[in-house]
Amino acid sequence: MAEPTIYGTVITTEDSPSVSGFAFVIHSENSGVKRGQFVSVKTVEGTAIATISNIFKTNKYFESAGSVREYSKTTEMYTAFPIKEWEYTVAETKLLGVYAKDGSLQRASFPPSPGIEVTEVDLQLLNRFLGLDQERGIDLGEIQQHNLKAKFNLTKMIQKHMAILAISGAGKSYATAVFMEELLSRDPKQGRIALFVVDNHGEYVNFADDIDFKERVKIIDGEDVRLAVKNTGERMFAALLPEMSPVQIRELGKVLHHLKNEKHTFELNDVIDAVKDSEDIKKASRDALVGWLSELEDLKIFAQDDYPGYENLLEQGRMVILNLRNVLDLRRKQLIVRQFSTKFFNLRRDGKVPPYLEIIEEAHNFCPEGTRSSEALSRHIIELLAREGRKFYANLCLISQRPVQLSTTALSQCNTQIILKITNPYDLDHIKKSSEAISQSTLDIVNSLKVGEGLVIGEAVNYPVFIKVRKRKSKESHGTKLEDYAIMYEKKENKLASGKEFL
């Protein structure tokens, strides 16, 4: 067995080494030591594992500002003193835990000694320390700075819900696609679940064209979805029409109840006609109800029967994508998501569909923070799923580029978070408030992440860990570059103009 690489030596600073961390001088700049990397050191308790939180350089010749200022006026300082020989690099670490000599993991209760060597961490020990699942885990890529697969246990990762958060262009849709590939590719012996994806912009519909996945993917176009009026109560109409008074809600409820007793099925026009014909409703209320209900016809979502049927949609190892790309009205989108989420959750509670994961892209649009209920029609069911879904194996994954606009109630229930690059300080503060597992020093690193790099924190892993997302296997959707699209559009316009001149 090869000897571990020695990175440096523990040094004494004003407040370290201690049980919370230590600093060490790096022997060589070519050793590959980087911020976020795990290292190990021997203590009287066993093998301690730490993560590098900061790296800085120091030189005693540049400690006095006055001296540096005077000498910098000439070149004498660089010729008179061995400056380069006194430059050295120091890494600061956070001590995470200690593997005792009996093999148990413990909190550090005694610091490492100054002068002790700091080495690379054994990968088997690191795998055990992080709680990864190399046999049946979800393979998202590699642990950064380590040749170790980032494979996370399925139950730990999603049963208590998860969130994927990043600014636009940081790679969250790419990482989500990799996550979907893993779930769709699982062997039945590993445990498979069903997938339901709310695809706001049609980013994942290419799965249906991929030779390796198309047999396991079903696309439902949002513009085709319909809600049966017979299954819509007065409270749903009240949510859509916040202007309704309690009296009007009660009167509409009576009309709906009468229609349900009289007819097996009916449409919104039948409700409007029944309101018009009702002599029990005062004229002012009747006219208002007719006007409001007529406005709902513009949503083009109410019909005699539900479409699609929900009972047979979810299957283990398969994915249903709700493509909302062509649905422009946000209220209609929210109503559709509310319908699907409610139906699937009720079916799961009754044991009529398999365990499933609901992935919601741009979740801040469907479960916003601090917005009136009438403008957040799907928020209640999403928050309900976040609070109670895990009891019934109805799991949730929220994806957002604006965490600050996402319901704190829902986000705080996502016990695993994958955070790619985020720069907005309000979003970072919102994430910190919603997760006990993240520290300020860890958040500071999130600012500097590259595309495809992410931080995994929470239930899925014992300690926050940075990963490099693997290359996806499925067909990727490539959008047209702005310059190319502008050229194409201008050519089309010129061609049309030439045609008009010819006519």
N, C-alpha and C positions, 0 to 999 in steps of 0.2 A: 504494500500500500504506500503510495507516494506521500511524502511529507507535505503538510499544508504550507501554502505560501505565507511568508511572514511579511506583514504590511508595515509594521512600525512598533514603537515602544511607548508604553503608558508614561505620561509625564505628570508632574505636579503643577496644578494651577491654583488660582485663588480659592475655588470651590470644588475642586475634583482632584483625585478620583473620589466618588461617593457612591452610595447605593442607587442613585438616580442616573449617573453617567460618568464618563471619564473622557479625557483628551489624550491623543497620542500623536507623536511626531512621525510623519510618513517617511520611510527610508528612501523611497525612490518615486519620482513623479511618474515613472513608467510602470508602476505596479498595478495600475488600473483601479485605484481607489476612487470611488465616486460617492457623491451625496445620495442617500437612500439605500446604500449597500449594507448588507448584514456582515458583521465580523464577530469573531469569538475571542475570548481571553480566559485564561485559567485563574480561578480564585480558590480560596480555601474551601469553598462550598462545592465547587465542581466547575463545569464549563459554562461561562456566562455568554449570552448572545446579546449583541447590541446593534443598533442601526445608526449609521452616520447621518447626523443632522446638519452638519456644517463643515466646510473646509476653508481654511484661510492661511495666508502666508505672513511671516513676520521676519524682521531683521533688526537686531539691536542698534545698528548704526542709523536707523531711520526712526528711532523712538522719540528723539528730541526735535521738535519742529524748528526751534531756533537754530540748532546746529545744521540741520538739513538746508535751511534757507541760506545760511552764510556760505556753506561749502558748495551749494548748487550754483553759486555765481561763478565758480571756477571749476576746473576739472580735477582739482587736487584731491577731493574726497575719494574719487574712484581709483586714483593712483597711489594715494597715501595709505589706504586701509584695505584689508582683505574682505571687502564688502560681500562679494558673492559667496564666500565661504561661510558666512553667518546668516545666510538666507535659508529658512526651512519652512516646511509646510506642516500645518497642524490640522488634525481632524477632531471634531467634537462629536460625541456619541450620546445616545440615550440608551441606558441599560434596560433591557426588556424582561429578562428572566434568566434563571440558572438551572441547568440540568445537573441535579445532585449526583453524587457517586452511586446512589442506588437506582438511578434512571428516572427519578421523578422530577417534574418541572416545578420550580418554586420561584417565589419572588426573591430578588436579591436582598439579603440582609447584611452583607458585608462587602465592601468595595474591593476591586482588584488593587494590587500593590503597584506603586510607581516602579518602572523598570521592567515590568512584565511585557512579554511580546504579544502583539495583537496579530492574529492570523485569519486567513480565510475560514469561513465556517464550513463544516462538513455538510454536504448536500443532503444526506440521509437525515442528519440531525435537524437541518433547516426545514426539510419537508415535514418532519414530525412536529417541529416547533410551530410552523405556520398552520398545521392542521389540513394540509392538502390531501387530495384523494387521487393518487396516481392510477389506481385500478379502474374506477368507475366514474371519475370526475369529469366535469365540463371543462374541456381544453380551450382556454382563451388565448394561449400564447406562452410566453416565458416570463419568469420572474426577472425583473431588470437586474443587470450586473451579475446574474447567476445562470449557469447552464441547468436550469430546473424548470420543468413544465409547470405552467400555471393552471393546474387542474383542481377545480373546486367541487366539493360534494354537492350533489343536486338538492338534497333535502335542506342542508344548511344554507344554500344559496337562495332558494326561492320560497320555501314554505312560510317564512315570515316576511315575504315580499322583498322586492328589490327596486332600485332606481338606477338609471343611467343618465348622468348629468354632464353637460359640456356646452361650450359655446358653439355656434354654427361653424362648421368646417373643421372641427377638432377630431372627427372620426367616430361620433357616437352611433350613426346609422351603420357604419361599417362594422363596429364592434357588436352592434345588435344583430347584424346579419350572421356574424361568426357564432354568436350565442344561439341563434335559431338553427344553424347548421348542426350544431352539437346536439340539440334537443331532437331534431328530426332524424339524426343518424344513430341514435341510441338503440342498442340491442334490447329486445324484450326482456332478457334476463337481467339487464341493468336497471330496469324500471323506466317506463315511458309515460309521458303525459300528453295531453292534447294542447294545442296552441291556438289562441285566438288573438289576432293582431289588428288593432285599430291603426290603419295606415293613412295618415292625413294627406299625404302628397303622392301616394303610389310609389314609394321608394322600395317596396319589397315585392312588387308584383312580378319581377323578373324571376323569382323562384319558380313560378308556374311555367317558365320557358326553359328552365335548366333541366338537362337530361337526367341528372342525378336526383332531382327533387320534385319534378313536376307531377309525379304520380301520387305524391303525398300532400299536395297543395290545392286548395279550392279558393277561388276568388269570388267575392260578392261585391258587386258595384253598388256604392251607396245610393246612387240615383234610382236604383231599382227597389230599394227597401220600402216596404209599406207597413203601416200600423193599422190593425183592425179597430174600427171605431167601437165595435161591440166590447172590446177588451180595455177601452179607455174610459176611466172614471172621471167624475167631475173634478177631482183633485189634480189630475193631470192637466185638464183644461185650465184650471185655476193657475197652475204653474206657468202655462203658456200665455195666459191672459191675466197678468197681475192687477189689472184695473178692476177685475170682478170683485164685487162686495160679497160678504158672507151670505147675504140673502140671495143674491144671484147665483152663487155656487150651489146653495141648497135647492133653488128652483131648477137649475140645470140638472142636478142629481135626480130630481123627480122625473124629469123628461127622459133621461137616459134609462132610468129604472123601468119606466113604462114601455119604452121601445124594446128593451131586452126581453120583457115579458111577452110582447106582442109579436116580435120578429126574431127569426133565427139569426139573421144577419142584416146589417144596414150600413149606409154610408153617412158622411158628414152632411150631405144635402138633406138626408132624412131627419137628422137632428135639427137642422136649421128650420125645416118645414114644421117640425113638431113644436118648436119654440114659437114660431109665428102663429100657429093654430091654438096655442095654449091660452085659455081664458083665465087661468089661475095666476098668470104673471102680469104684473102691471105693465102698461104700455111702455113707459120709459125704460123699464128694465128689459122688456121684451125686445125693443128696438136696439138697445145697446148690445144685448146678447147676440142678436142676429148679425149686427155689424162686426162684432169681434170674431164670431165663428166663421163668418164669410172671409175674414182676413186669413184665417188658418188654412183656407183652401189654397192660398198662394204657396204654402209650403210643399204642396203636392206629395204628401206623405201618408195621408189617411185614406183607407180603402175598406172594402167589406171584410177582407181577410188579411192576416199577417203574411208578409213575404220577407224572408224565407221562413220555412218551418225550422224550428230550433232543435227539436228532439234528437235528430239524427246527424246534426252538423259536426259535433265534436267527436273525434276518434283519437285514440292513443297513437302517438307517433305521426300524427298528421296535423296540418296547419290550415286554419281558415283565416283569410285576409279580407278584412272589410276595407275596401278601397274607396276612400272619401275624396279622391283627387278632383272629381267633377261636381262635388257638392260645395257650393260657395257660401250658402247661408249658414252662419255659425250656429244659429238656434236649431236649424234642421240637423246639423251634425250632432249637436249635443243630444237632441231627442233620439236620434238613431243609436248613439252610444249608450244612452240610458236604457233603451229597449233591449239591446243585445246583452248588456251587462246584467240587467235585472233578470231576463229570461234564463241565461246560463247559470246565474247564481242560484236561482230558485230550483232549477233542474238538478244542480249539484247537491243542494241540501236534501233533495228527495232521492238522491242516489241514481238518477236517471241518465246522467252523463259521467264520463270518466274524470279523474282529477285533471285540472287544466291550469294553464297560465295565460292570463290576459295581459297583453303588451299594448300599452297606449302611447303612441307617438304624440309629441307636443301636448303632453298631459296638462300643461298649464291652461290650455284652451278648454279642456273638459272638466277640470277640477281646480278652478282658480281660487286664489286667496282673496278674501275681502271683497267679494262681489255679491250683489243681490241674488237671491235664489232664482228669480225670474230670468237672470242672465247666466245662470250656471245650472242648467237643467239636469246635467249628468253628475253633478258634484256629490249629491247625497248617496247615490248607489256606489260611487267609487270610494267614498270615505267609509261606507258600510263594508265594502269588500276589504278595505285596508284594516278595519278594526276586527272583523269577524271571519273573513275568508279563510284564514289558515286552519280554523277549526273544521272546515268542510273540504279542505284541499282545493279551494278555489283561490289561486294565487295571482298576484298582481305585480306587474313591472311597469313603472312609470318612467317615461323618457322625456327629458325637457332641456331646453337651452336657456330657460329663464326660471331657475328654481325659486327666486324670490316671488314670482307670481303664482307658484304652485301651492296648493293647500298645505299648510303646516300639519294639519291633522293627518292627511294622507302620507306626506313625505316622512313624517316622524315614525310611521309604522313600517317603513321600508328598512328592514334591519340589515340589509346588504346594499351597499352603494358602490357603483363603479363611476368614478369621477375622472373625466378627461379634462383637458385644459379649460379653465374658467378664469376670467380676468376681472369680471365685474365685482367690486368689493361688496355690493349689497347681496349678490348671489352667494358669494363665499360666506358672508356672515349668516345668511339664511341656512346654508348647509351646516355650518358649525352649530347653530342653535338646534337643528333637527337631529343631530347625531352626537352621541356621547363619546364615540370612538375616535373622533378626529381632533387633533390638536392644532394650535396655530402654526407651529413649525412645519407640520405636514401640509397644511393649507398653503403655506408660502411656496412649497415646491410645486403645487398644482399650477401656479401662475406660469411656470417655466416649462411645462410639459410640451413635448412635440406631438404632432399629429400621430395618432395611433398608440400613444402612451397613456396609461391610466392608473389611477389609484383604486384599489379594492379595499374596502373597510367594512366592518360589521360582522354579522353572523357567519358569513362564508369563510372567514379566515380569522385565526386567533389574534393576529396583529396586522395593522395596516401594511399593505404591500404594493409596490409599484410594479406594473406589468407592461410588457410590450405585446400588443394584440397580434395574433398570428395572421398570416395571409388567408383570406377567405377562399373557399373552394367553389362557391356558387357563382352564378353569372352576375356580374356587377353592372349596375345601371350607370352609364356615363352620360352626364349632361353636356350639352353643347357649350363651348366657351363663349363668353360675351362677344369677343371680337368676331368669331366665326359666325355667330348668330346674326350680328349686325350686318355683316357682309351678305349673308344669305337673304336677309330681309330687304336690303337695298336692291339686290338683284331682282327680287320678286316685284318690288315696287316699280323699278325701271321697266321691267317686262310688261307690267300692266299698263304703265303710262304709254309705252310704245304702241301697244294694242289700241289704246283709245285714240292716239294721234292717227293711226292708220284708218280707223273707222271714220 
